[in-house]
Amino acid sequence: MIVVTTDIVAGLKGIVGGEITEYTKMVAESREQALDRLVEEAEGLGANAVVGLRFTTASMMQGAAELLAYGTAVLIEDE
């Protein structure tokens, strides 16, 4: 039900104008979650770093999008 409420508030702000803080917060949380999942996956592969980190978004359907974090998991060793 939180998403529906957020959509209603965002719709009203879209008419009036200004930053939609509910969506800004939701995107920030999604970005952190994607980054946490990337780190878990890299650690599971035995990596201790990720290079070439990128974020991307894609629309899944009207009113829904996905946020992805991707990069190359590497193992950095001392010489």
Secondary structure per residue as TSV (DSSP state, phi and psi in degrees):
chain	resnum	aa	ss	phi	psi
A	1	M	-	360.0	-20.9
A	2	I	H	-62.3	-41.7
A	3	V	H	-62.3	-42.1
A	4	V	H	-61.4	-46.2
A	5	T	H	-61.4	-43.5
A	6	T	H	-61.1	-42.6
A	7	D	H	-63.3	-39.9
A	8	I	H	-65.0	-47.6
A	9	V	H	-62.9	-42.3
A	10	A	H	-63.3	-39.9
A	11	G	H	-61.7	-42.3
A	12	L	H	-65.6	-42.2
A	13	K	H	-68.3	-31.8
A	14	G	H	-63.0	-33.1
A	15	I	H	-73.2	-44.4
A	16	V	H	-78.2	-35.9
A	17	G	-	105.7	168.0
A	18	G	S	103.8	174.2
A	19	E	-	-70.7	139.0
A	20	I	-	-95.7	89.6
A	21	T	H	-62.3	-29.3
A	22	E	H	-63.6	-41.9
A	23	Y	H	-73.0	-36.8
A	24	T	H	-58.5	-45.0
A	25	K	H	-65.4	-42.3
A	26	M	H	-63.5	-41.3
A	27	V	H	-66.7	-41.0
A	28	A	H	-62.0	-42.8
A	29	E	H	-65.7	-39.5
A	30	S	H	-64.9	-39.5
A	31	R	H	-63.9	-44.2
A	32	E	H	-62.1	-41.3
A	33	Q	H	-64.9	-42.3
A	34	A	H	-64.1	-40.2
A	35	L	H	-66.5	-41.0
A	36	D	H	-61.0	-41.6
A	37	R	H	-66.9	-37.8
A	38	L	H	-62.3	-45.2
A	39	V	H	-62.6	-44.8
A	40	E	H	-59.0	-45.1
A	41	E	H	-64.1	-43.2
A	42	A	H	-63.4	-44.9
A	43	E	H	-62.6	-37.2
A	44	G	H	-63.8	-25.5
A	45	L	T	-88.3	-1.2
A	46	G	T	88.2	11.5
A	47	A	-	-84.3	156.1
A	48	N	S	-123.3	10.2
A	49	A	E	-159.2	161.3
A	50	V	E	-130.3	128.3
A	51	V	E	-113.3	156.7
A	52	G	E	66.8	35.8
A	53	L	E	-65.3	132.5
A	54	R	E	-137.2	153.4
A	55	F	E	-118.8	143.8
A	56	T	E	-145.0	155.1
A	57	T	E	-126.1	154.7
A	58	A	E	-148.6	143.1
A	59	S	E	-80.8	128.9
A	60	M	E	-94.5	-39.8
A	61	M	E	-164.9	174.5
A	62	Q	T	-59.1	124.2
A	63	G	T	83.8	5.2
A	64	A	E	-139.7	139.7
A	65	A	E	-141.3	162.9
A	66	E	E	-119.8	149.7
A	67	L	E	-121.5	126.1
A	68	L	E	-117.9	143.7
A	69	A	E	-118.4	130.5
A	70	Y	E	-145.8	157.7
A	71	G	E	-176.6	-173.3
A	72	T	E	-105.7	120.4
A	73	A	E	-77.7	129.1
A	74	V	E	-133.4	161.8
A	75	L	-	-111.9	115.8
A	76	I	-	-98.7	127.8
A	77	E	-	-121.1	150.0
A	78	D	-	-71.7	146.1
A	79	E	-	-90.2	360.0
